[in-house]
Amino acid sequence: MSDLKTVLEGAAGEGIISSDQAIRLLPYLAERNIGINARAVRNDLSQPREDDPANPLEDSEAPRFIRGFHDVLITIGIVVLLVGLWGLTGYYGPLPAIIVLAEILVRRQRLALPAVVLTISLVYWIFWATMMHLGTEDTAGTSLTTHWIITALPFPPLLALYYWRYRVPLSLAMLLFSLFTLLLAGVFYLIGVATGVSNVVLDYPLLSLGIMCAGALGAFAVAMRFDLSDPNRRTRRSDVAFWLHLATAPALLYTAILLVFQLEAGNSDTFFLTGIEHGGYTQALTIVAVVVVMMLIGLIIDRRAFVTAGLVSLGVAIGAILRQNNAGLDKVSFIVLMIVGLIVLVIGIGWPHLRRTVVRLLPASVQGRLPALR
């Protein structure tokens, strides 16, 4: 407010506007957040990612990581410094460095790529500090789910504090995933207490996969909540959705595939099947079908993470089908690479056209809530 008042008084002093106009303009502009401290406004998820307007021809799916080679150079320095500190001091030195660097580069300079690297570094530090602590404790009689809970427990409060201070979208996404992880661990722990088994995942594979798939669907629903709240993808809500989708897509894909396989095998004590090549066409075609569904979801919501997440599985399934047709083993890998590469190119180049074709098949009410077609 003081800055805005100073500017208006300066304009009145130079005769651009009268003093009376300056007095009347002050509350008018203040009510519309014009001229007020930009840093305070930017802390909200509904505020734009950057001060500069977005290029309408630019892909709006991913966050803007780099504003110049300056960001890359600083990021290289961060990585080298933290690796050196880790080697010299163990996990004691990196945390103060992460905090100091975050204060300078994230809170003050608002550099996107360093913010991402520092957030990932913090998560890495929390994980290893927890592992080192568990290594010094006597956990011989501790169950797998209890280990799971103890490992995940430090993440929510530390990530919440980090997000409160620095407002990095990735930290909010990781905070939400850590809460989902704790929730799943709590569910498995309660099932273990109720049934008296130490490893619910191995003893009840079908139930476990169903719970994991439900958790992945819950994470997807949260990601869509952020996505649909910003269909034009101009704010930080879209950045949070990007990170959520990036982790949710593979989780949803592989839990769905394993759940289908386990339903075919029955609720046996074997959690993982012996391999796709032993299941023949059935398992291979199942994978292809699930991947196609995921790609359609990606096209509808305009998120390429749902396409890229299934490429490895798609390649494995295509390889199994080729082996069933007695294709030469020395050629299978190259044929698979060629087919997958061709699929990626077709989808990548034709993404806007494919998306228009798919989305226009949906009801108008659904189309209105989705990101705009390009």
C-alpha positions in Angstrom: 0.0 0.0 0.0 2.8 2.4 0.9 4.5 1.9 -2.5 1.2 2.6 -4.3 0.7 5.7 -2.3 4.2 6.9 -3.0 3.7 6.4 -6.8 0.4 8.3 -6.8 1.8 11.1 -4.8 4.7 11.3 -7.2 2.3 11.4 -10.2 0.4 14.2 -8.5 3.6 16.1 -7.8 4.6 15.9 -11.5 1.2 17.2 -12.5 0.1 14.0 -14.2 -2.9 13.7 -12.0 -4.4 16.0 -9.4 -4.0 15.5 -5.6 -7.7 14.8 -5.3 -7.5 12.1 -8.0 -4.5 10.5 -6.3 -6.5 10.3 -3.1 -9.5 8.7 -4.8 -7.4 6.3 -6.9 -5.6 4.9 -3.9 -8.5 2.8 -2.4 -9.8 2.0 -5.9 -6.5 0.4 -7.0 -5.9 -1.2 -3.6 -9.2 -3.1 -3.7 -8.1 -4.7 -6.9 -4.6 -5.6 -5.7 -2.9 -3.3 -8.1 0.4 -2.0 -6.9 0.4 -4.0 -3.7 3.4 -6.1 -2.7 3.7 -8.7 -5.5 5.5 -11.3 -3.3 2.6 -11.6 -0.9 0.1 -12.0 -3.7 2.2 -14.7 -5.4 2.1 -16.9 -2.4 -1.4 -18.1 -3.3 -1.9 -21.1 -5.6 -4.4 -19.1 -7.7 -1.8 -16.6 -8.7 0.1 -16.8 -12.0 3.3 -18.8 -12.2 5.4 -15.8 -13.6 5.0 -12.1 -14.1 5.5 -12.4 -17.8 2.5 -13.4 -20.0 2.4 -17.0 -21.3 3.0 -17.6 -25.0 -0.4 -18.8 -26.4 1.5 -21.2 -28.7 3.5 -22.7 -25.9 2.5 -26.0 -24.4 0.8 -25.3 -21.1 1.0 -28.8 -19.6 4.4 -28.6 -17.8 5.6 -25.9 -15.3 8.1 -23.4 -16.6 11.4 -24.6 -15.2 14.0 -22.5 -16.9 14.0 -18.7 -17.6 17.6 -18.8 -18.9 21.0 -20.5 -18.6 21.4 -18.6 -15.4 19.0 -21.1 -13.8 20.8 -24.1 -15.2 24.2 -22.8 -13.9 22.8 -22.2 -10.4 21.2 -25.6 -10.4 24.5 -27.3 -11.4 26.2 -25.4 -8.5 23.5 -26.6 -6.1 23.9 -30.3 -7.1 27.7 -30.1 -6.9 27.7 -28.3 -3.5 25.2 -30.7 -1.9 27.0 -33.8 -3.2 30.3 -32.5 -1.8 28.7 -31.6 1.6 27.1 -35.1 1.7 30.5 -36.7 1.1 32.3 -34.6 3.8 29.6 -34.4 6.5 27.2 -37.2 5.9 23.5 -36.2 6.2 24.3 -33.5 8.7 25.7 -30.8 6.3 23.2 -30.8 3.4 20.1 -29.7 5.5 21.4 -26.3 6.6 22.7 -25.7 3.0 19.3 -26.6 1.6 17.6 -24.1 3.9 20.0 -21.3 3.2 19.9 -21.8 -0.6 16.0 -22.0 -0.4 15.9 -18.7 1.4 18.0 -17.0 -1.3 17.0 -18.8 -4.5 13.4 -19.7 -3.8 12.0 -17.2 -1.4 13.8 -14.2 -2.7 14.7 -14.8 -6.3 11.8 -17.3 -7.1 13.9 -19.5 -9.4 11.8 -22.4 -10.6 14.5 -25.0 -11.5 16.5 -24.5 -8.3 13.3 -24.7 -6.3 12.6 -28.2 -7.8 16.1 -29.4 -7.2 16.1 -28.2 -3.6 12.7 -29.8 -2.9 13.9 -33.1 -4.3 17.1 -32.8 -2.2 15.1 -32.2 0.9 13.0 -35.3 0.2 16.1 -37.3 -0.4 17.6 -36.0 2.9 14.5 -36.9 4.9 14.5 -40.4 3.5 18.1 -41.1 4.3 18.0 -39.5 7.7 15.1 -41.7 8.5 16.9 -44.8 7.2 20.0 -43.9 9.2 17.9 -43.5 12.4 16.1 -46.8 11.8 19.5 -48.5 11.3 20.6 -47.5 14.8 17.4 -48.8 16.4 16.6 -52.4 17.3 13.8 -53.2 14.9 14.1 -57.0 14.8 10.4 -57.6 15.8 9.0 -54.7 13.9 6.5 -55.6 11.1 6.8 -54.4 7.5 3.9 -52.0 7.8 5.3 -50.5 11.0 8.6 -49.9 9.1 6.5 -48.3 6.4 4.7 -46.0 8.8 7.9 -44.9 10.6 9.7 -44.2 7.3 6.8 -42.1 6.0 6.0 -40.3 9.2 8.6 -37.4 9.0 7.6 -36.4 5.5 4.2 -34.7 6.0 5.3 -32.2 8.8 8.6 -31.3 7.2 7.1 -30.9 3.7 4.2 -28.9 5.1 6.7 -26.5 6.8 8.7 -26.3 3.6 5.7 -25.5 1.5 4.4 -22.9 4.0 7.7 -21.1 3.8 8.6 -21.4 0.1 5.3 -22.2 -1.7 6.9 -24.6 -4.1 4.2 -26.6 -6.0 6.3 -29.8 -6.0 6.5 -29.7 -2.2 2.7 -29.6 -2.0 2.4 -32.5 -4.4 5.0 -34.5 -2.4 3.2 -33.6 0.8 -0.1 -35.0 -0.5 1.7 -38.2 -1.7 3.3 -38.6 1.7 -0.2 -38.4 3.3 -1.5 -41.0 0.9 1.4 -43.2 1.8 0.7 -42.9 5.5 -3.0 -43.6 4.9 -2.2 -46.8 2.9 0.3 -47.9 5.6 -2.3 -47.3 8.3 -4.9 -49.4 6.4 -2.4 -52.3 5.9 -1.4 -52.0 9.6 -5.0 -52.2 10.8 -5.7 -55.2 8.5 -2.6 -56.9 9.9 -3.7 -56.3 13.5 -7.2 -57.6 12.6 -6.0 -60.7 10.8 -2.9 -61.4 12.9 -0.5 -61.6 9.9 2.8 -59.8 9.7 2.9 -59.2 5.9 -0.6 -58.4 4.5 0.8 -57.8 1.0 2.1 -61.3 0.6 -0.7 -63.1 2.5 -3.6 -61.2 0.8 -2.3 -60.2 -2.6 -5.7 -59.6 -4.2 -6.9 -57.4 -1.3 -3.6 -55.6 -1.2 -3.7 -54.7 -4.9 -7.3 -53.6 -4.6 -6.3 -51.2 -1.8 -3.3 -49.9 -3.7 -5.4 -49.4 -6.8 -8.0 -47.5 -4.7 -5.2 -45.3 -3.3 -3.9 -44.6 -6.8 -7.5 -43.6 -7.9 -7.7 -41.3 -4.8 -4.5 -39.6 -5.8 -5.7 -39.2 -9.4 -8.9 -37.6 -8.0 -6.9 -35.1 -6.0 -4.8 -34.3 -9.1 -7.9 -33.8 -11.2 -9.3 -31.5 -8.5 -6.3 -29.2 -9.0 -6.4 -29.7 -12.7 -10.1 -28.8 -13.2 -9.7 -25.8 -10.9 -7.4 -24.2 -13.5 -8.4 -25.5 -17.0 -6.4 -22.7 -18.7 -3.3 -23.8 -16.8 -2.1 -20.3 -15.9 -1.6 -20.7 -12.2 0.4 -22.8 -9.7 -2.6 -25.1 -9.3 -1.7 -26.5 -12.7 1.9 -27.0 -11.6 0.7 -29.0 -8.5 -1.5 -31.1 -10.8 1.4 -31.7 -13.2 3.5 -33.3 -10.4 0.6 -35.3 -9.0 -0.2 -36.7 -12.4 3.5 -37.5 -13.0 3.5 -39.9 -10.0 -0.1 -41.0 -10.2 0.0 -42.2 -13.8 2.6 -45.0 -13.3 1.0 -45.9 -9.9 -2.4 -46.2 -11.5 -1.1 -48.1 -14.5 0.9 -50.8 -12.7 -1.6 -51.4 -9.9 -4.3 -51.8 -12.5 -2.2 -54.3 -14.5 -1.2 -56.3 -11.5 -4.8 -56.3 -10.2 -6.1 -57.7 -13.4 -3.3 -60.4 -13.5 -4.1 -61.3 -9.9 -7.8 -61.6 -10.6 -6.9 -64.0 -13.4 -4.7 -66.0 -11.1 -7.0 -66.0 -8.2 -6.2 -65.1 -4.6 -3.1 -67.3 -4.4 -0.1 -66.7 -2.3 1.9 -65.5 -5.3 2.0 -61.7 -5.5 4.0 -61.4 -8.7 3.4 -63.7 -11.7 6.2 -65.6 -13.3 6.4 -63.3 -16.3 4.4 -62.1 -19.3 6.0 -64.5 -21.7 4.5 -67.4 -19.7 1.0 -66.0 -19.9 1.0 -65.8 -23.7 -1.4 -63.5 -25.6 -3.8 -63.0 -22.7 -1.4 -61.1 -20.4 0.2 -59.2 -23.3 -3.2 -58.1 -24.7 -4.3 -57.2 -21.2 -1.3 -54.8 -20.8 -2.0 -53.3 -24.3 -5.6 -52.7 -23.3 -4.7 -51.0 -20.0 -2.1 -48.9 -21.7 -4.6 -47.8 -24.4 -7.1 -46.8 -21.7 -4.4 -44.8 -20.0 -3.5 -43.1 -23.2 -7.1 -42.1 -23.8 -7.3 -40.7 -20.3 -4.1 -38.7 -21.0 -5.6 -37.3 -24.2 -8.9 -36.3 -22.5 -7.2 -34.4 -19.7 -4.3 -33.3 -21.8 -1.6 -34.9 -19.7 1.2 -36.7 -21.5 2.3 -38.5 -18.3 -0.4 -41.0 -18.9 1.1 -41.8 -22.3 4.7 -42.0 -21.3 4.0 -44.1 -18.1 2.9 -47.1 -20.2 5.6 -47.1 -22.8 7.8 -49.7 -21.0 4.8 -52.0 -20.4 3.7 -51.6 -24.0 7.2 -52.5 -25.2 7.2 -55.6 -23.0 3.8 -56.7 -24.2 4.7 -56.2 -27.9 7.9 -58.2 -27.3 5.8 -61.0 -25.8 3.5 -61.1 -28.7 6.4 -61.2 -31.2 8.0 -64.0 -29.3 4.7 -65.9 -29.4 4.8 -65.5 -33.2 8.3 -67.0 -33.2 10.0 -63.8 -34.2 13.8 -64.0 -34.2 15.2 -63.3 -30.7 18.0 -61.1 -32.2 15.4 -58.9 -33.9 12.7 -58.7 -31.3 14.3 -55.9 -29.2 14.9 -53.7 -32.3 11.4 -54.3 -33.6 10.0 -53.4 -30.2 12.0 -50.2 -30.1 10.9 -49.3 -33.6 7.2 -49.8 -32.9 7.3 -48.0 -29.6 9.3 -45.1 -31.1 6.8 -44.9 -33.9 3.9 -44.8 -31.5 5.5 -42.0 -29.5 6.2 -40.0 -32.6 2.6 -40.4 -33.9 1.1 -39.4 -30.6 3.6 -36.6 -30.0 3.2 -35.0 -33.4 -0.5 -35.6 -33.7 -1.4 -34.8 -30.1 -3.7 -31.8 -30.7 -5.5 -33.6 -33.6 -5.9 -36.8 -31.6 -7.1 -34.9 -28.6 -9.7 -33.0 -30.6 -11.0 -36.3 -32.0 -11.4 -37.9 -28.6 -12.7 -34.9 -26.6 -15.4 -34.1 -29.2 -16.9 -37.5 -28.6 -17.6 -36.5 -24.9 -20.7 -34.6 -23.7 -20.6 -30.8 -24.0 -20.8 -30.4 -20.2 -17.6 -32.5 -19.8 -15.8 -30.7 -22.6 -16.5 -27.4 -21.0 -14.6 -28.4 -17.9 -11.5 -29.8 -19.7 -8.5 -27.8 -20.9 -9.2 -26.0 -24.1 -8.5 -27.7 -27.4 -5.6 -26.3 -29.5 
